Structure formats: C-alpha cells, structure tokens
Amino acid sequence: MKAIKYIFILLLVAIIASAVYFSLQDGSYNVTKTATIEAPRSLVYEQMSDFDNFKHWNAHFNDDQVSIEHSQPSTGSGAYYTFTDEHGSGTVTIKELEPNKSVTMELSYTHTLGSATATIKYTIIPTETGATASMNIIGNRSLIDKAFEATTGSNLEADLEKMYQTSLDNLNTHLQELMAAYTITPDGLIDYGGGFYLYISSSAKKNNLPLLQAQMTQKIKSFMSANNIDSYGAPIIIYEKIDTGLDNVIFSVGIPVRDRVITAADASILCGFQEPTQAVKVTLQGGYNYLPEAWQIAEGFITVNGLQRSDQPAFEIYKTDPFNVANPANYITEIYLPVQ
C-alpha cells in the first residue's frame, strides 16, 4: 500500500510540476504571411471578404480532413463559417469590414481538451501592379494546448504559416485565371449608323497606344463636362492608318455626341462625323491583350465570306470603363471593320 501511495504522490507532484512548467511558457502566437497579388485591390478584397469565394483559394477550405459550411449571406459583418476537423469544431465570424482594405474575423475553437479563441485579420494594400495581401492571426494557447504541442512535437505557428502561404499562392493563381477568361463573338455583317463625335488625333507606337488613349479620352470627357455636352455613346478609337512595318498607328480617340459641336479653329478637340456603313462586327469580352485575336477573327470572317474592306477606317468601341470595372474579364470591346 505504501508503494502505491508513493507512486500516487510522485504522479501528483509530476502533474503539478508539469502544470507549473507549462503555465510559465509563453502561449501567445502571432503569425503573418504576406504576398504580392497581381490583381486590382478590389478583386483581392472580393475574394478575401466573402466565405463563398474561399473555396477557390483558402487552404482551410481545401483540406479534405475538414468539413465546412458557411452562412447565407456569406459576406458582411456577422457572416460566419463553421468547421469540424479531427480534433474538434469551430466558428469563424466576420466582425469588421473596411471595403477594399481589411477583413477582421474572430475564431472560436472547441476540442476534446478545451477551447481557444483568436483574432484573424486580412489586409490589402494597393501597389503599382496590384496589391499586397496579408493574412494574420493572433491568439493564446491554453495550458493543455501547450502541453499537447510539447508532447506531440507539433508546431502551431509552422502549421499556420504553411496554410497561409499556400492560401496566398492559391489566391494569386485563382485571380490570374479569373482575369484571363475571355470570349470572342463574331456578330457578322451589321449596319452601323454613324454619327457625330468629338475627337483628338495622334500617332504612336502600338505599345504606347493604351496610355495615350486613356489620356485623350479623359481630356475629351473634361472638355465635355466643362461645356455641358452629353455623350451619346461609348468611347471610340478610329485607326486612320496602321503601319505594320514600323509598328506605328495614326489614330483618333473620340466620344459620340448627338449633334455637331463647333469648336475653335485652333482647338485640339474637334468634331467629326462617321458615315453610316456596313461593317463586320466582332465582340470581345475580356482583357485588351486579346484584341489582336479578335481582329484576326474579324478579318477571317471577311475572307471566308468573300467580302472586301472599304476605304473607311476600322474602329473599336469601348463599352466598359476600366476605372469602373476591376476585372478585365468583364471588359466589353466591339471591333468594326467596314466593308464595301
């Protein structure tokens, strides 16, 4: 009996000593992973603020050993998702949203040996080429959690770092795929009505064209605003002459107006008139980098159908303003090749 008593005392001492030891160990953790995402900040925020989008990139959602369900609605303050893994179950709830800037969430987790809470924050900072996205979690291990890690050799920080790094890599990949989506639709031969338009003409290398186009469009819009002139359609670019050998373009950027506008003789902004015409029309939904392919399809339509290009210059109509639409996959551009 004495032996049993001594063993019991020794076990009790060991338990007390272990409890004292682990209670003195720092149980706090603060893990952050950051990555550069080559996508507009608003698209990154859209993915990081909506639990329904987490399935596309969040490593926690893609873990086969974890069962997850989210609330409806799946975004906004109070939205949540619940999860169950091999050790227990938990809930992640959105507590605060700063549109296009950050998402703050609260994690509560209950397992067989206790419970724990943590604060999760996703932060998005704009850069010249996209955004910097950060995933952060701050919490404290319970006494039992510290003992469990020490006896099993597991490492919570290392596991979280790996999960966050994988998530950010997935996020960048998913957004590249999302933005790269496009469709080209040959609309065939159509009658284009023409009309008046305010325009600025210039010449440029093809690679400089997008920047000049944006600047010229904005200049025309400012002129129209200052003179209370309403637009009568989407911005247009007319290709007066394309020198493929020198990769040079003489072009006009314009905005349709209902009536003729008389400008000063020495003004850089003039008023022109597009004659009504028949044209082969092709519609591109997607990034502007797919325009050459859309042009090839339009030219192919002309060849296959035995049509002839007229002297009237080709033009494009930009139905979507990139300043208002973040995802290039949603840009709408119409290509018109006038024919005889």
N, C-alpha and C positions, 0 to 999 in steps of 0.2 A: 504493500500500500504506500509505503514511504517513497518507493521508486516512482510510482505513478504520480504521487504528489509533487515530487521534484521535477518530473517531466512536464507536468502541467504548469508549474511555476516558471520553468525555463521557457516554455512556449509563450506564456503570458508576457514575460519580460521581452522576448523576441518580438512579439507583436507590438508591444508598447514602444520598443526601441525603433522598430521599423516605421511606426506611425510618426514618431518624433522626427526621424530622419527625413521621411518624405515630406512632412509638413514644412520642413526648413528649406526644401528645394524649391527653386523658382518655378512656378507652374504657368506663368504667363507666356503667351506666344503672340507674335505679330509678324505675319507673313505677307509679303507683297511681291507680285510679279508684274512686270511692265513690258509692253511690246509696241512697236510701231505698226499701225494698221494702215495700209494704203487704200483708204476709202474715206469719204466725207464723214465728218464727225456725227452728223445727224443719222447716217446709216449705222454707224457703230452703236450709237445710243439706242436706236430702234431694236437692235439685237440684244443689247445688254439690259434693257428695261422691260422686256416682255418675256415672261416664262414660256410662252408658246414658241418663241424662237430659240430657246435654249437647246432644244433637241438637235439643232443644226451645228452646234459648236461646243456647248458646255460638257466637259468630260464627266461631270457627275451624272448628267442625264444620259450619257452614252455608256455608263457602266452596266454591264449585263447582270451584275450582282445586286443592283439597286432597283427597287420598284418605286416609280414616281408618278404622282398625279398633281395637276395644278388647278387652281381656281378659275372660275369664269366670272368676271373678266380676268384675263391673265396678266394685266398690267395696271398700274395705278397704285396709289397708297392703299394698303390693306390687302392687295393681291398676295397670294401665297402658293407654295407648293409643299406637299408632304412627301416624305421618302421613308423607305424601310430597307435596311441592309441586314447583314448577318449578325450585327451586334445590337441593333435597336431601331428606333424610329425617331424622326424629327420633322420640324417645320421651318421653312424659310419664308419670312414675311417682309414685304416691301414697306419701309417706314417713311422714306422721304425720297422725292424725285426732284432733281434740278434738270429741266429739259436740256438735252444735248451736253450736259456737264457731268452729272453723277447720279448714282442709284445707291441708296443706303438700305440695308436689309438686316433683319435680326434672325439669328439661328437659335433654335432650341432643340436639344437632342436628349433623348432618354434611352439608356441602355440597361443591361441587366445589373450593373453595379452602381448605377447612379444617374445623374443628369448633368448637362452642361449648357452654357449659352455663349454666344459670340456675336460680334458685330461685323458684318460684311459690307464693304464699300467698293463700288466700281467707279472709276474716274476716267473721264475722257477729255483730253486737251488737244486743241487743233494744232496742226503743223502745216508747213507749206505743201506737203504732198499727201496729207491725210489727217491722221490723228494718232496720239499716243494714248493707249488704253492701259489702265492699271486695275488689278484685282487685289484687294487687301482683306485680311481677316484678322481680328483682334479678339482674344479670349483668354480664359484661365482654365487650366486643368484642375480637376478635383483631386483630392488625396488618392482616391482609388485609381484615377486615370494615371497619375504619376507612378504609382506602384505597378500598374499594368504595363506601362511602357518599359519600366526598368527590368521587369521580369521576363518580358517577351522580346525585348530588343527592338521594338517598333519605334518609329520616329515620326511624330505628327507633323512637324514642320517640313520634313523632307517629303512626306506624302502630299501635303498641301501645295508645296512648291511645284511638284511634278504635275499635279492636277491642274493648277493654274497655268503653267507653261503650256501644257497640252491644249487647254481651253483657248488660250490666246492664239496659238498656232492655228487651231481649227477655225477660230473666228476670222482670221485674215484670209484663210483659204476659202471659206464659205462666202465671204463678201466679194472676193475676186470672181468667183463663179457666178454670184448673183449679178454683178455689174457687167459681166461678159456676155450675158444672154442677149440674143438679138434675133429678129426675124426680118426677112426681106420679102415684100409682097409686090409682084408685078400687077399693077392695076390696069395695064393695057393702054389702048388708044382713047384719049379723052379730049373734050373740047374745053380749052382754058379761056376764060372770059376776058383776061387782061384788065387794064385799068391804070389809074394814076398812082404814082408812088414818089415819095421823097427819097433822094439817094445821095451817096457820096461815092466817087470813083477813085481807084488807086491801083497800084500794081505791087506785087510781092512774090517772093518765093513761096512755094506751096506750104512749106513747113511754118512760115510766118503768118499764113492766112488766118488761122483761128483767132490769134491775138488781135490782129488788125480788125477783123470782122467784129469782134466784141466791142472794141473801142469805137468803131464807126457807128455801130448800132446804137450805142449809148449816147453818142453825140447827136444822132438824129432824134432819139427819144427826148433828150434835153431840149432841143430846138422846138419840137412839137409841144412839149409841156409849157415852155415859155411863151408860145404863141397860141395856146389853146386849140391845137389841132388834134383831132381824134384819129387814131389809127383805124384802118379799115381791113386789117388782116395781119397775119404773122410776118415777121421779118423775112426778107428775101435776099439772096445773093445771086447776081447775074454774072455769068462768065463771058465777058466780052471777047476775050482771046486767051487761049491756052497754048503756051509754047512748051511742048513736051520735051524738046531737046534741051532747053535751058531751065526746065522745071519752074517756069515763071508764069504768072497769071495776071492778066488785066481784068479787073472785076469792079462791080458796083454793089454796094450794100444798100438796101432800101427798105422802106416800110410803106405799105399801101395806104393811100388816103382816098376818101370818097370823091373829092373834087380837085381840080387843078389848083395848085398853090403857086403864086407868083413870088419868087424870092429875088433878092438883089442880084444885079448882073455879076457882081464880083464875089458872090457868096459861094462857100464850099459845098453847101447843101442845095441841090437843085431839084426840080420837079420834072419827072419823065412820064411817059405813057407806054405801057406794054400793049401791043396789038393782040387782039384775040387770035388764038391759034389752036391747031390740033397738036397734041404732044403725046409722047409715050411717057406715062407716069409710073414711077416705082416708089413705094413707101418703105422706108427703113424705120423699124423700131429697135433702137439700140444706140451704142456709142458711135461717135462720128468717125472712129477709126474703121468702121465697116462701110463707109461711103464709097470707097473705090470698088468694093464688091457689088454694091447696089448699082453703081454706074455700069459695070460690066453686064449686069443682068438687063438693064435698060437697053444698052447697045446691042445685046444679043437678041432682044425682042425685035428690034428694028431689022436686024439681019434676017432672022428666021421668017419674018412676015413680009419681006421684000419692000420695006419702006425706005424713004430717003430723008435724011436730015435736011431741014430748011436753013436759010441764012439767019434766022432768028436765033440768038444765043441761048444756050441751055441755062437753066436756073434751078435753084433749090429754095424751098420754103421751109423755114424752121418753126414748126408748130409748138415746140416746147422751149421754155426759157430755162437754161441750166441753173440760173440763180434761184429758181423756184422748185426745181426737181432735182433731188440729190442723186438719184440712181440713174446712171447713163443708160441702163437697160430700158428705161421708160421714155427716152428721148424719141420724138417723132419728127422725121425729116422726109419731105417729099421731093423727089427728083423729077424734073420735067425736061425732056429732050424734044423740042419742036420738030415736026416733020412736015413735008410738003403735002 
